[in-house]
Amino acid sequence: MMNGEELRQFAHLDKEGQEMLQLAFETLGLSARAYDRIVKVARTIADLDGASRVDAAHVAEAIRYRALDRGLLF
C-alpha cells in the first residue's frame, strides 16, 4: 500500500539490488508500475526475512515472482 514517496523512504535497495532490478527492467520490458511493484514485494520479502534493508537476494526473489506472474521462466 506504499506510495512512491514511502517506497523511496522505506525500501532502499543496495547497489547490487538496484543493478539487478535495472537489468530486469530492461530485459523484461517492465513498466514503471511493475518496477514499483517489484520493489514493494522485495520490501515485503525483506520484512519477512527480518532485514532492515532490501538486498539483492530480496530483489531477485521478487523478480522471480514477477517473471512467474508473466509466464516467463529463468
PQR file of N, CA, C, O and H, with PARSE charges and radii, in Angstrom:
ATOM      1  N   MET A   1       0.809  -1.186   0.000 -0.4000 1.5000
ATOM      2  CA  MET A   1       0.000   0.000   0.000 -0.0000 2.0000
ATOM      3  C   MET A   1       0.861   1.263   0.000  0.5500 1.7000
ATOM      4  O   MET A   1       0.333   2.371   0.093 -0.5500 1.4000
ATOM      5  N   MET A   2       2.173   1.104  -0.103 -0.4000 1.5000
ATOM      6  CA  MET A   2       3.058   2.267  -0.092 -0.0000 2.0000
ATOM      7  C   MET A   2       2.934   3.063  -1.386  0.5500 1.7000
ATOM      8  O   MET A   2       2.791   2.501  -2.472 -0.5500 1.4000
ATOM      9  H   MET A   2       2.601   0.204  -0.179  0.4000 1.0000
ATOM     10  N   ASN A   3       2.991   4.372  -1.244 -0.4000 1.5000
ATOM     11  CA  ASN A   3       3.039   5.226  -2.427 -0.0000 2.0000
ATOM     12  C   ASN A   3       4.504   5.449  -2.811  0.5500 1.7000
ATOM     13  O   ASN A   3       5.401   4.926  -2.150 -0.5500 1.4000
ATOM     14  H   ASN A   3       3.107   4.829  -0.362  0.4000 1.0000
ATOM     15  N   GLY A   4       4.748   6.206  -3.856 -0.4000 1.5000
ATOM     16  CA  GLY A   4       6.102   6.422  -4.348 -0.0000 2.0000
ATOM     17  C   GLY A   4       7.038   7.042  -3.322  0.5500 1.7000
ATOM     18  O   GLY A   4       8.195   6.638  -3.201 -0.5500 1.4000
ATOM     19  H   GLY A   4       4.019   6.631  -4.393  0.4000 1.0000
ATOM     20  N   GLU A   5       6.539   8.015  -2.592 -0.4000 1.5000
ATOM     21  CA  GLU A   5       7.360   8.670  -1.567 -0.0000 2.0000
ATOM     22  C   GLU A   5       7.747   7.687  -0.464  0.5500 1.7000
ATOM     23  O   GLU A   5       8.893   7.670  -0.013 -0.5500 1.4000
ATOM     24  H   GLU A   5       5.599   8.343  -2.690  0.4000 1.0000
ATOM     25  N   GLU A   6       6.798   6.881  -0.038 -0.4000 1.5000
ATOM     26  CA  GLU A   6       7.073   5.891   1.006 -0.0000 2.0000
ATOM     27  C   GLU A   6       8.044   4.821   0.507  0.5500 1.7000
ATOM     28  O   GLU A   6       8.888   4.341   1.262 -0.5500 1.4000
ATOM     29  H   GLU A   6       5.868   6.894  -0.404  0.4000 1.0000
ATOM     30  N   LEU A   7       7.920   4.454  -0.765 -0.4000 1.5000
ATOM     31  CA  LEU A   7       8.865   3.494  -1.331 -0.0000 2.0000
ATOM     32  C   LEU A   7      10.290   4.027  -1.240  0.5500 1.7000
ATOM     33  O   LEU A   7      11.200   3.310  -0.824 -0.5500 1.4000
ATOM     34  H   LEU A   7       7.234   4.845  -1.379  0.4000 1.0000
ATOM     35  N   ARG A   8      10.482   5.276  -1.625 -0.4000 1.5000
ATOM     36  CA  ARG A   8      11.819   5.873  -1.575 -0.0000 2.0000
ATOM     37  C   ARG A   8      12.328   5.965  -0.137  0.5500 1.7000
ATOM     38  O   ARG A   8      13.531   5.869   0.106 -0.5500 1.4000
ATOM     39  H   ARG A   8       9.743   5.859  -1.963  0.4000 1.0000
ATOM     40  N   GLN A   9      11.420   6.150   0.806 -0.4000 1.5000
ATOM     41  CA  GLN A   9      11.807   6.307   2.198 -0.0000 2.0000
ATOM     42  C   GLN A   9      12.109   4.963   2.874  0.5500 1.7000
ATOM     43  O   GLN A   9      13.069   4.863   3.638 -0.5500 1.4000
ATOM     44  H   GLN A   9      10.443   6.228   0.609  0.4000 1.0000
ATOM     45  N   PHE A  10      11.307   3.937   2.605 -0.4000 1.5000
ATOM     46  CA  PHE A  10      11.402   2.696   3.366 -0.0000 2.0000
ATOM     47  C   PHE A  10      11.955   1.498   2.597  0.5500 1.7000
ATOM     48  O   PHE A  10      12.246   0.466   3.202 -0.5500 1.4000
ATOM     49  H   PHE A  10      10.527   4.018   1.985  0.4000 1.0000
ATOM     50  N   ALA A  11      12.102   1.609   1.305 -0.4000 1.5000
ATOM     51  CA  ALA A  11      12.530   0.447   0.516 -0.0000 2.0000
ATOM     52  C   ALA A  11      13.826   0.751  -0.235  0.5500 1.7000
ATOM     53  O   ALA A  11      13.888   0.649  -1.460 -0.5500 1.4000
ATOM     54  H   ALA A  11      11.865   2.447   0.813  0.4000 1.0000
ATOM     55  N   HIS A  12      14.846   1.121   0.510 -0.4000 1.5000
ATOM     56  CA  HIS A  12      16.149   1.389  -0.100 -0.0000 2.0000
ATOM     57  C   HIS A  12      16.767   0.079  -0.567  0.5500 1.7000
ATOM     58  O   HIS A  12      16.861  -0.877   0.204 -0.5500 1.4000
ATOM     59  H   HIS A  12      14.796   1.204   1.506  0.4000 1.0000
ATOM     60  N   LEU A  13      17.183   0.033  -1.817 -0.4000 1.5000
ATOM     61  CA  LEU A  13      17.837  -1.146  -2.361 -0.0000 2.0000
ATOM     62  C   LEU A  13      19.349  -0.963  -2.275  0.5500 1.7000
ATOM     63  O   LEU A  13      19.853   0.149  -2.433 -0.5500 1.4000
ATOM     64  H   LEU A  13      17.106   0.809  -2.443  0.4000 1.0000
ATOM     65  N   ASP A  14      20.080  -2.068  -2.021 -0.4000 1.5000
ATOM     66  CA  ASP A  14      21.531  -1.953  -2.073 -0.0000 2.0000
ATOM     67  C   ASP A  14      21.956  -1.829  -3.539  0.5500 1.7000
ATOM     68  O   ASP A  14      21.144  -2.021  -4.444 -0.5500 1.4000
ATOM     69  H   ASP A  14      19.670  -2.971  -1.892  0.4000 1.0000
ATOM     70  N   LYS A  15      23.217  -1.513  -3.764 -0.4000 1.5000
ATOM     71  CA  LYS A  15      23.695  -1.249  -5.125 -0.0000 2.0000
ATOM     72  C   LYS A  15      23.476  -2.451  -6.038  0.5500 1.7000
ATOM     73  O   LYS A  15      23.025  -2.298  -7.173 -0.5500 1.4000
ATOM     74  H   LYS A  15      23.877  -1.358  -3.029  0.4000 1.0000
ATOM     75  N   GLU A  16      23.792  -3.641  -5.545 -0.4000 1.5000
ATOM     76  CA  GLU A  16      23.608  -4.857  -6.349 -0.0000 2.0000
ATOM     77  C   GLU A  16      22.141  -5.071  -6.682  0.5500 1.7000
ATOM     78  O   GLU A  16      21.811  -5.469  -7.799 -0.5500 1.4000
ATOM     79  H   GLU A  16      24.159  -3.765  -4.623  0.4000 1.0000
ATOM     80  N   GLY A  17      21.262  -4.813  -5.731 -0.4000 1.5000
ATOM     81  CA  GLY A  17      19.829  -4.949  -5.963 -0.0000 2.0000
ATOM     82  C   GLY A  17      19.323  -3.962  -6.996  0.5500 1.7000
ATOM     83  O   GLY A  17      18.490  -4.306  -7.834 -0.5500 1.4000
ATOM     84  H   GLY A  17      21.530  -4.490  -4.824  0.4000 1.0000
ATOM     85  N   GLN A  18      19.829  -2.721  -6.940 -0.4000 1.5000
ATOM     86  CA  GLN A  18      19.447  -1.710  -7.920 -0.0000 2.0000
ATOM     87  C   GLN A  18      19.887  -2.127  -9.322  0.5500 1.7000
ATOM     88  O   GLN A  18      19.133  -1.992 -10.286 -0.5500 1.4000
ATOM     89  H   GLN A  18      20.506  -2.442  -6.259  0.4000 1.0000
ATOM     90  N   GLU A  19      21.115  -2.635  -9.422 -0.4000 1.5000
ATOM     91  CA  GLU A  19      21.622  -3.061 -10.724 -0.0000 2.0000
ATOM     92  C   GLU A  19      20.824  -4.246 -11.269  0.5500 1.7000
ATOM     93  O   GLU A  19      20.522  -4.308 -12.461 -0.5500 1.4000
ATOM     94  H   GLU A  19      21.727  -2.745  -8.639  0.4000 1.0000
ATOM     95  N   MET A  20      20.488  -5.179 -10.386 -0.4000 1.5000
ATOM     96  CA  MET A  20      19.709  -6.342 -10.788 -0.0000 2.0000
ATOM     97  C   MET A  20      18.324  -5.925 -11.282  0.5500 1.7000
ATOM     98  O   MET A  20      17.839  -6.428 -12.295 -0.5500 1.4000
ATOM     99  H   MET A  20      20.732  -5.128  -9.418  0.4000 1.0000
ATOM    100  N   LEU A  21      17.702  -5.015 -10.566 -0.4000 1.5000
ATOM    101  CA  LEU A  21      16.377  -4.551 -10.950 -0.0000 2.0000
ATOM    102  C   LEU A  21      16.423  -3.780 -12.263  0.5500 1.7000
ATOM    103  O   LEU A  21      15.521  -3.907 -13.091 -0.5500 1.4000
ATOM    104  H   LEU A  21      18.096  -4.607  -9.742  0.4000 1.0000
ATOM    105  N   GLN A  22      17.462  -2.989 -12.455 -0.4000 1.5000
ATOM    106  CA  GLN A  22      17.614  -2.249 -13.716 -0.0000 2.0000
ATOM    107  C   GLN A  22      17.773  -3.213 -14.883  0.5500 1.7000
ATOM    108  O   GLN A  22      17.186  -3.006 -15.945 -0.5500 1.4000
ATOM    109  H   GLN A  22      18.194  -2.886 -11.783  0.4000 1.0000
ATOM    110  N   LEU A  23      18.564  -4.266 -14.692 -0.4000 1.5000
ATOM    111  CA  LEU A  23      18.758  -5.262 -15.743 -0.0000 2.0000
ATOM    112  C   LEU A  23      17.436  -5.972 -16.057  0.5500 1.7000
ATOM    113  O   LEU A  23      17.102  -6.177 -17.224 -0.5500 1.4000
ATOM    114  H   LEU A  23      19.041  -4.433 -13.829  0.4000 1.0000
ATOM    115  N   ALA A  24      16.694  -6.340 -15.029 -0.4000 1.5000
ATOM    116  CA  ALA A  24      15.398  -6.990 -15.238 -0.0000 2.0000
ATOM    117  C   ALA A  24      14.432  -6.037 -15.939  0.5500 1.7000
ATOM    118  O   ALA A  24      13.671  -6.448 -16.815 -0.5500 1.4000
ATOM    119  H   ALA A  24      16.965  -6.174 -14.081  0.4000 1.0000
ATOM    120  N   PHE A  25      14.468  -4.774 -15.550 -0.4000 1.5000
ATOM    121  CA  PHE A  25      13.611  -3.752 -16.150 -0.0000 2.0000
ATOM    122  C   PHE A  25      13.855  -3.687 -17.657  0.5500 1.7000
ATOM    123  O   PHE A  25      12.911  -3.654 -18.447 -0.5500 1.4000
ATOM    124  H   PHE A  25      15.086  -4.441 -14.839  0.4000 1.0000
ATOM    125  N   GLU A  26      15.134  -3.669 -18.046 -0.4000 1.5000
ATOM    126  CA  GLU A  26      15.487  -3.580 -19.461 -0.0000 2.0000
ATOM    127  C   GLU A  26      15.221  -4.895 -20.197  0.5500 1.7000
ATOM    128  O   GLU A  26      14.722  -4.888 -21.322 -0.5500 1.4000
ATOM    129  H   GLU A  26      15.901  -3.696 -17.404  0.4000 1.0000
ATOM    130  N   THR A  27      15.550  -6.009 -19.570 -0.4000 1.5000
ATOM    131  CA  THR A  27      15.419  -7.320 -20.206 -0.0000 2.0000
ATOM    132  C   THR A  27      13.965  -7.745 -20.375  0.5500 1.7000
ATOM    133  O   THR A  27      13.573  -8.244 -21.429 -0.5500 1.4000
ATOM    134  H   THR A  27      15.955  -6.015 -18.656  0.4000 1.0000
ATOM    135  N   LEU A  28      13.177  -7.543 -19.335 -0.4000 1.5000
ATOM    136  CA  LEU A  28      11.783  -7.994 -19.352 -0.0000 2.0000
ATOM    137  C   LEU A  28      10.830  -6.942 -19.906  0.5500 1.7000
ATOM    138  O   LEU A  28       9.647  -7.218 -20.105 -0.5500 1.4000
ATOM    139  H   LEU A  28      13.496  -7.138 -18.478  0.4000 1.0000
ATOM    140  N   GLY A  29      11.331  -5.751 -20.151 -0.4000 1.5000
ATOM    141  CA  GLY A  29      10.481  -4.679 -20.673 -0.0000 2.0000
ATOM    142  C   GLY A  29       9.414  -4.260 -19.685  0.5500 1.7000
ATOM    143  O   GLY A  29       8.254  -4.074 -20.052 -0.5500 1.4000
ATOM    144  H   GLY A  29      12.292  -5.527 -19.989  0.4000 1.0000
ATOM    145  N   LEU A  30       9.807  -4.113 -18.428 -0.4000 1.5000
ATOM    146  CA  LEU A  30       8.855  -3.769 -17.375 -0.0000 2.0000
ATOM    147  C   LEU A  30       8.469  -2.291 -17.425  0.5500 1.7000
ATOM    148  O   LEU A  30       9.242  -1.443 -17.870 -0.5500 1.4000
ATOM    149  H   LEU A  30      10.749  -4.265 -18.129  0.4000 1.0000
ATOM    150  N   SER A  31       7.278  -2.013 -16.965 -0.4000 1.5000
ATOM    151  CA  SER A  31       6.804  -0.637 -16.863 -0.0000 2.0000
ATOM    152  C   SER A  31       7.250  -0.047 -15.524  0.5500 1.7000
ATOM    153  O   SER A  31       7.729  -0.767 -14.648 -0.5500 1.4000
ATOM    154  H   SER A  31       6.650  -2.702 -16.603  0.4000 1.0000
ATOM    155  N   ALA A  32       7.089   1.257 -15.378 -0.4000 1.5000
ATOM    156  CA  ALA A  32       7.415   1.903 -14.110 -0.0000 2.0000
ATOM    157  C   ALA A  32       6.534   1.359 -12.992  0.5500 1.7000
ATOM    158  O   ALA A  32       6.975   1.226 -11.850 -0.5500 1.4000
ATOM    159  H   ALA A  32       6.701   1.842 -16.090  0.4000 1.0000
ATOM    160  N   ARG A  33       5.313   1.054 -13.322 -0.4000 1.5000
ATOM    161  CA  ARG A  33       4.397   0.484 -12.328 -0.0000 2.0000
ATOM    162  C   ARG A  33       4.885  -0.881 -11.867  0.5500 1.7000
ATOM    163  O   ARG A  33       4.839  -1.185 -10.674 -0.5500 1.4000
ATOM    164  H   ARG A  33       4.954   1.163 -14.249  0.4000 1.0000
ATOM    165  N   ALA A  34       5.356  -1.713 -12.804 -0.4000 1.5000
ATOM    166  CA  ALA A  34       5.890  -3.035 -12.455 -0.0000 2.0000
ATOM    167  C   ALA A  34       7.152  -2.889 -11.609  0.5500 1.7000
ATOM    168  O   ALA A  34       7.373  -3.663 -10.679 -0.5500 1.4000
ATOM    169  H   ALA A  34       5.394  -1.467 -13.773  0.4000 1.0000
ATOM    170  N   TYR A  35       7.970  -1.905 -11.931 -0.4000 1.5000
ATOM    171  CA  TYR A  35       9.188  -1.627 -11.167 -0.0000 2.0000
ATOM    172  C   TYR A  35       8.816  -1.371  -9.702  0.5500 1.7000
ATOM    173  O   TYR A  35       9.409  -1.953  -8.793 -0.5500 1.4000
ATOM    174  H   TYR A  35       7.790  -1.276 -12.687  0.4000 1.0000
ATOM    175  N   ASP A  36       7.833  -0.498  -9.485 -0.4000 1.5000
ATOM    176  CA  ASP A  36       7.400  -0.195  -8.115 -0.0000 2.0000
ATOM    177  C   ASP A  36       6.830  -1.426  -7.425  0.5500 1.7000
ATOM    178  O   ASP A  36       7.065  -1.634  -6.235 -0.5500 1.4000
ATOM    179  H   ASP A  36       7.352  -0.025 -10.223  0.4000 1.0000
ATOM    180  N   ARG A  37       6.098  -2.226  -8.148 -0.4000 1.5000
ATOM    181  CA  ARG A  37       5.526  -3.439  -7.548 -0.0000 2.0000
ATOM    182  C   ARG A  37       6.614  -4.413  -7.120  0.5500 1.7000
ATOM    183  O   ARG A  37       6.511  -5.039  -6.065 -0.5500 1.4000
ATOM    184  H   ARG A  37       5.907  -2.057  -9.115  0.4000 1.0000
ATOM    185  N   ILE A  38       7.650  -4.540  -7.930 -0.4000 1.5000
ATOM    186  CA  ILE A  38       8.760  -5.422  -7.575 -0.0000 2.0000
ATOM    187  C   ILE A  38       9.457  -4.906  -6.321  0.5500 1.7000
ATOM    188  O   ILE A  38       9.811  -5.691  -5.441 -0.5500 1.4000
ATOM    189  H   ILE A  38       7.734  -4.031  -8.787  0.4000 1.0000
ATOM    190  N   VAL A  39       9.653  -3.601  -6.235 -0.4000 1.5000
ATOM    191  CA  VAL A  39      10.283  -3.018  -5.047 -0.0000 2.0000
ATOM    192  C   VAL A  39       9.412  -3.271  -3.814  0.5500 1.7000
ATOM    193  O   VAL A  39       9.936  -3.580  -2.744 -0.5500 1.4000
ATOM    194  H   VAL A  39       9.365  -2.964  -6.950  0.4000 1.0000
ATOM    195  N   LYS A  40       8.108  -3.145  -3.949 -0.4000 1.5000
ATOM    196  CA  LYS A  40       7.202  -3.394  -2.828 -0.0000 2.0000
ATOM    197  C   LYS A  40       7.282  -4.847  -2.373  0.5500 1.7000
ATOM    198  O   LYS A  40       7.331  -5.124  -1.174 -0.5500 1.4000
ATOM    199  H   LYS A  40       7.683  -2.894  -4.818  0.4000 1.0000
ATOM    200  N   VAL A  41       7.295  -5.768  -3.321 -0.4000 1.5000
ATOM    201  CA  VAL A  41       7.391  -7.186  -2.980 -0.0000 2.0000
ATOM    202  C   VAL A  41       8.745  -7.478  -2.337  0.5500 1.7000
ATOM    203  O   VAL A  41       8.823  -8.235  -1.370 -0.5500 1.4000
ATOM    204  H   VAL A  41       7.255  -5.544  -4.295  0.4000 1.0000
ATOM    205  N   ALA A  42       9.805  -6.884  -2.867 -0.4000 1.5000
ATOM    206  CA  ALA A  42      11.135  -7.070  -2.287 -0.0000 2.0000
ATOM    207  C   ALA A  42      11.176  -6.550  -0.851  0.5500 1.7000
ATOM    208  O   ALA A  42      11.801  -7.167   0.011 -0.5500 1.4000
ATOM    209  H   ALA A  42       9.742  -6.269  -3.652  0.4000 1.0000
ATOM    210  N   ARG A  43      10.513  -5.414  -0.586 -0.4000 1.5000
ATOM    211  CA  ARG A  43      10.455  -4.873   0.776 -0.0000 2.0000
ATOM    212  C   ARG A  43       9.713  -5.833   1.693  0.5500 1.7000
ATOM    213  O   ARG A  43      10.112  -6.033   2.840 -0.5500 1.4000
ATOM    214  H   ARG A  43      10.005  -4.912  -1.287  0.4000 1.0000
ATOM    215  N   THR A  44       8.633  -6.428   1.192 -0.4000 1.5000
ATOM    216  CA  THR A  44       7.870  -7.400   1.984 -0.0000 2.0000
ATOM    217  C   THR A  44       8.714  -8.630   2.276  0.5500 1.7000
ATOM    218  O   THR A  44       8.702  -9.138   3.397 -0.5500 1.4000
ATOM    219  H   THR A  44       8.309  -6.265   0.260  0.4000 1.0000
ATOM    220  N   ILE A  45       9.443  -9.111   1.286 -0.4000 1.5000
ATOM    221  CA  ILE A  45      10.318 -10.267   1.473 -0.0000 2.0000
ATOM    222  C   ILE A  45      11.381  -9.949   2.518  0.5500 1.7000
ATOM    223  O   ILE A  45      11.673 -10.779   3.379 -0.5500 1.4000
ATOM    224  H   ILE A  45       9.453  -8.699   0.375  0.4000 1.0000
ATOM    225  N   ALA A  46      11.961  -8.754   2.449 -0.4000 1.5000
ATOM    226  CA  ALA A  46      12.956  -8.337   3.445 -0.0000 2.0000
ATOM    227  C   ALA A  46      12.330  -8.291   4.839  0.5500 1.7000
ATOM    228  O   ALA A  46      12.954  -8.710   5.813 -0.5500 1.4000
ATOM    229  H   ALA A  46      11.724  -8.080   1.749  0.4000 1.0000
ATOM    230  N   ASP A  47      11.108  -7.785   4.935 -0.4000 1.5000
ATOM    231  CA  ASP A  47      10.415  -7.751   6.228 -0.0000 2.0000
ATOM    232  C   ASP A  47      10.227  -9.158   6.779  0.5500 1.7000
ATOM    233  O   ASP A  47      10.477  -9.401   7.959 -0.5500 1.4000
ATOM    234  H   ASP A  47      10.601  -7.444   4.143  0.4000 1.0000
ATOM    235  N   LEU A  48       9.791 -10.081   5.935 -0.4000 1.5000
ATOM    236  CA  LEU A  48       9.592 -11.465   6.374 -0.0000 2.0000
ATOM    237  C   LEU A  48      10.908 -12.120   6.774  0.5500 1.7000
ATOM    238  O   LEU A  48      10.930 -13.028   7.604 -0.5500 1.4000
ATOM    239  H   LEU A  48       9.589  -9.883   4.976  0.4000 1.0000
ATOM    240  N   ASP A  49      11.997 -11.658   6.184 -0.4000 1.5000
ATOM    241  CA  ASP A  49      13.330 -12.168   6.492 -0.0000 2.0000
ATOM    242  C   ASP A  49      13.919 -11.492   7.734  0.5500 1.7000
ATOM    243  O   ASP A  49      14.976 -11.895   8.219 -0.5500 1.4000
ATOM    244  H   ASP A  49      11.979 -10.920   5.509  0.4000 1.0000
ATOM    245  N   GLY A  50      13.239 -10.471   8.243 -0.4000 1.5000
ATOM    246  CA  GLY A  50      13.720  -9.748   9.418 -0.0000 2.0000
ATOM    247  C   GLY A  50      14.830  -8.765   9.098  0.5500 1.7000
ATOM    248  O   GLY A  50      15.553  -8.335   9.997 -0.5500 1.4000
ATOM    249  H   GLY A  50      12.381 -10.143   7.849  0.4000 1.0000
ATOM    250  N   ALA A  51      14.976  -8.403   7.827 -0.4000 1.5000
ATOM    251  CA  ALA A  51      16.043  -7.496   7.395 -0.0000 2.0000
ATOM    252  C   ALA A  51      15.564  -6.048   7.413  0.5500 1.7000
ATOM    253  O   ALA A  51      14.413  -5.760   7.082 -0.5500 1.4000
ATOM    254  H   ALA A  51      14.388  -8.752   7.097  0.4000 1.0000
ATOM    255  N   SER A  52      16.450  -5.148   7.801 -0.4000 1.5000
ATOM    256  CA  SER A  52      16.091  -3.734   7.805 -0.0000 2.0000
ATOM    257  C   SER A  52      16.263  -3.101   6.429  0.5500 1.7000
ATOM    258  O   SER A  52      15.634  -2.086   6.130 -0.5500 1.4000
ATOM    259  H   SER A  52      17.385  -5.382   8.070  0.4000 1.0000
ATOM    260  N   ARG A  53      17.121  -3.702   5.583 -0.4000 1.5000
ATOM    261  CA  ARG A  53      17.356  -3.186   4.231 -0.0000 2.0000
ATOM    262  C   ARG A  53      16.983  -4.243   3.205  0.5500 1.7000
ATOM    263  O   ARG A  53      17.009  -5.440   3.488 -0.5500 1.4000
ATOM    264  H   ARG A  53      17.631  -4.527   5.826  0.4000 1.0000
ATOM    265  N   VAL A  54      16.643  -3.790   2.031 -0.4000 1.5000
ATOM    266  CA  VAL A  54      16.336  -4.683   0.915 -0.0000 2.0000
ATOM    267  C   VAL A  54      17.651  -4.961   0.191  0.5500 1.7000
ATOM    268  O   VAL A  54      18.296  -4.045  -0.317 -0.5500 1.4000
ATOM    269  H   VAL A  54      16.622  -2.817   1.801  0.4000 1.0000
ATOM    270  N   ASP A  55      18.043  -6.238   0.151 -0.4000 1.5000
ATOM    271  CA  ASP A  55      19.287  -6.559  -0.539 -0.0000 2.0000
ATOM    272  C   ASP A  55      19.000  -7.291  -1.848  0.5500 1.7000
ATOM    273  O   ASP A  55      17.844  -7.513  -2.209 -0.5500 1.4000
ATOM    274  H   ASP A  55      17.519  -6.982   0.564  0.4000 1.0000
ATOM    275  N   ALA A  56      20.064  -7.659  -2.547 -0.4000 1.5000
ATOM    276  CA  ALA A  56      19.932  -8.269  -3.874 -0.0000 2.0000
ATOM    277  C   ALA A  56      19.134  -9.573  -3.842  0.5500 1.7000
ATOM    278  O   ALA A  56      18.385  -9.856  -4.777 -0.5500 1.4000
ATOM    279  H   ALA A  56      21.003  -7.479  -2.254  0.4000 1.0000
ATOM    280  N   ALA A  57      19.281 -10.362  -2.793 -0.4000 1.5000
ATOM    281  CA  ALA A  57      18.530 -11.624  -2.700 -0.0000 2.0000
ATOM    282  C   ALA A  57      17.030 -11.365  -2.650  0.5500 1.7000
ATOM    283  O   ALA A  57      16.254 -12.102  -3.258 -0.5500 1.4000
ATOM    284  H   ALA A  57      19.889 -10.132  -2.033  0.4000 1.0000
ATOM    285  N   HIS A  58      16.621 -10.338  -1.940 -0.4000 1.5000
ATOM    286  CA  HIS A  58      15.200  -9.992  -1.848 -0.0000 2.0000
ATOM    287  C   HIS A  58      14.684  -9.515  -3.205  0.5500 1.7000
ATOM    288  O   HIS A  58      13.579  -9.867  -3.617 -0.5500 1.4000
ATOM    289  H   HIS A  58      17.251  -9.739  -1.446  0.4000 1.0000
ATOM    290  N   VAL A  59      15.494  -8.711  -3.894 -0.4000 1.5000
ATOM    291  CA  VAL A  59      15.115  -8.221  -5.218 -0.0000 2.0000
ATOM    292  C   VAL A  59      15.012  -9.388  -6.197  0.5500 1.7000
ATOM    293  O   VAL A  59      14.072  -9.457  -6.989 -0.5500 1.4000
ATOM    294  H   VAL A  59      16.391  -8.425  -3.559  0.4000 1.0000
ATOM    295  N   ALA A  60      15.978 -10.303  -6.143 -0.4000 1.5000
ATOM    296  CA  ALA A  60      15.973 -11.455  -7.052 -0.0000 2.0000
ATOM    297  C   ALA A  60      14.713 -12.299  -6.857  0.5500 1.7000
ATOM    298  O   ALA A  60      14.101 -12.742  -7.829 -0.5500 1.4000
ATOM    299  H   ALA A  60      16.742 -10.247  -5.500  0.4000 1.0000
ATOM    300  N   GLU A  61      14.336 -12.514  -5.618 -0.4000 1.5000
ATOM    301  CA  GLU A  61      13.129 -13.301  -5.348 -0.0000 2.0000
ATOM    302  C   GLU A  61      11.886 -12.584  -5.881  0.5500 1.7000
ATOM    303  O   GLU A  61      11.003 -13.217  -6.460 -0.5500 1.4000
ATOM    304  H   GLU A  61      14.833 -12.153  -4.829  0.4000 1.0000
ATOM    305  N   ALA A  62      11.818 -11.279  -5.686 -0.4000 1.5000
ATOM    306  CA  ALA A  62      10.675 -10.503  -6.183 -0.0000 2.0000
ATOM    307  C   ALA A  62      10.620 -10.536  -7.712  0.5500 1.7000
ATOM    308  O   ALA A  62       9.538 -10.626  -8.291 -0.5500 1.4000
ATOM    309  H   ALA A  62      12.535 -10.765  -5.215  0.4000 1.0000
ATOM    310  N   ILE A  63      11.769 -10.466  -8.359 -0.4000 1.5000
ATOM    311  CA  ILE A  63      11.810 -10.534  -9.822 -0.0000 2.0000
ATOM    312  C   ILE A  63      11.333 -11.895 -10.300  0.5500 1.7000
ATOM    313  O   ILE A  63      10.608 -11.986 -11.290 -0.5500 1.4000
ATOM    314  H   ILE A  63      12.648 -10.393  -7.889  0.4000 1.0000
ATOM    315  N   ARG A  64      11.733 -12.954  -9.605 -0.4000 1.5000
ATOM    316  CA  ARG A  64      11.283 -14.303  -9.987 -0.0000 2.0000
ATOM    317  C   ARG A  64       9.761 -14.417  -9.886  0.5500 1.7000
ATOM    318  O   ARG A  64       9.122 -15.011 -10.753 -0.5500 1.4000
ATOM    319  H   ARG A  64      12.323 -12.880  -8.800  0.4000 1.0000
ATOM    320  N   TYR A  65       9.186 -13.848  -8.829 -0.4000 1.5000
ATOM    321  CA  TYR A  65       7.724 -13.867  -8.701 -0.0000 2.0000
ATOM    322  C   TYR A  65       7.068 -13.119  -9.858  0.5500 1.7000
ATOM    323  O   TYR A  65       6.052 -13.560 -10.394 -0.5500 1.4000
ATOM    324  H   TYR A  65       9.706 -13.365  -8.125  0.4000 1.0000
ATOM    325  N   ARG A  66       7.646 -12.000 -10.234 -0.4000 1.5000
ATOM    326  CA  ARG A  66       7.095 -11.211 -11.354 -0.0000 2.0000
ATOM    327  C   ARG A  66       7.199 -11.992 -12.655  0.5500 1.7000
ATOM    328  O   ARG A  66       6.273 -11.990 -13.467 -0.5500 1.4000
ATOM    329  H   ARG A  66       8.471 -11.641  -9.799  0.4000 1.0000
ATOM    330  N   ALA A  67       8.337 -12.663 -12.848 -0.4000 1.5000
ATOM    331  CA  ALA A  67       8.524 -13.468 -14.063 -0.0000 2.0000
ATOM    332  C   ALA A  67       7.517 -14.614 -14.095  0.5500 1.7000
ATOM    333  O   ALA A  67       6.964 -14.918 -15.152 -0.5500 1.4000
ATOM    334  H   ALA A  67       9.089 -12.665 -12.189  0.4000 1.0000
ATOM    335  N   LEU A  68       7.274 -15.243 -12.970 -0.4000 1.5000
ATOM    336  CA  LEU A  68       6.279 -16.318 -12.925 -0.0000 2.0000
ATOM    337  C   LEU A  68       4.884 -15.778 -13.241  0.5500 1.7000
ATOM    338  O   LEU A  68       4.102 -16.421 -13.941 -0.5500 1.4000
ATOM    339  H   LEU A  68       7.723 -14.997 -12.111  0.4000 1.0000
ATOM    340  N   ASP A  69       4.588 -14.599 -12.719 -0.4000 1.5000
ATOM    341  CA  ASP A  69       3.302 -13.954 -12.952 -0.0000 2.0000
ATOM    342  C   ASP A  69       3.087 -13.673 -14.432  0.5500 1.7000
ATOM    343  O   ASP A  69       1.963 -13.748 -14.929 -0.5500 1.4000
ATOM    344  H   ASP A  69       5.223 -14.076 -12.151  0.4000 1.0000
ATOM    345  N   ARG A  70       4.172 -13.348 -15.134 -0.4000 1.5000
ATOM    346  CA  ARG A  70       4.091 -13.033 -16.566 -0.0000 2.0000
ATOM    347  C   ARG A  70       4.276 -14.262 -17.435  0.5500 1.7000
ATOM    348  O   ARG A  70       4.231 -14.164 -18.661 -0.5500 1.4000
ATOM    349  H   ARG A  70       5.085 -13.286 -14.729  0.4000 1.0000
ATOM    350  N   GLY A  71       4.486 -15.429 -16.815 -0.4000 1.5000
ATOM    351  CA  GLY A  71       4.671 -16.655 -17.594 -0.0000 2.0000
ATOM    352  C   GLY A  71       6.069 -16.813 -18.157  0.5500 1.7000
ATOM    353  O   GLY A  71       6.281 -17.588 -19.091 -0.5500 1.4000
ATOM    354  H   GLY A  71       4.522 -15.509 -15.818  0.4000 1.0000
ATOM    355  N   LEU A  72       7.026 -16.083 -17.595 -0.4000 1.5000
ATOM    356  CA  LEU A  72       8.411 -16.174 -18.030 -0.0000 2.0000
ATOM    357  C   LEU A  72       9.175 -17.059 -17.051  0.5500 1.7000
ATOM    358  O   LEU A  72       8.879 -17.077 -15.857 -0.5500 1.4000
ATOM    359  H   LEU A  72       6.853 -15.454 -16.837  0.4000 1.0000
ATOM    360  N   LEU A  73      10.130 -17.771 -17.551 -0.4000 1.5000
ATOM    361  CA  LEU A  73      10.952 -18.607 -16.669 -0.0000 2.0000
ATOM    362  C   LEU A  73      12.409 -18.261 -16.882  0.5500 1.7000
ATOM    363  O   LEU A  73      12.844 -18.004 -18.005 -0.5500 1.4000
ATOM    364  H   LEU A  73      10.371 -17.756 -18.522  0.4000 1.0000
ATOM    365  N   PHE A  74      13.155 -18.258 -15.798 -0.4000 1.5000
ATOM    366  CA  PHE A  74      14.596 -18.018 -15.874 -0.0000 2.0000
ATOM    367  C   PHE A  74      15.292 -19.336 -15.746  0.5500 1.7000
ATOM    368  O   PHE A  74      16.522 -19.391 -15.780 -0.5500 1.4000
ATOM    369  H   PHE A  74      12.802 -18.466 -14.886  0.4000 1.0000
TER
END
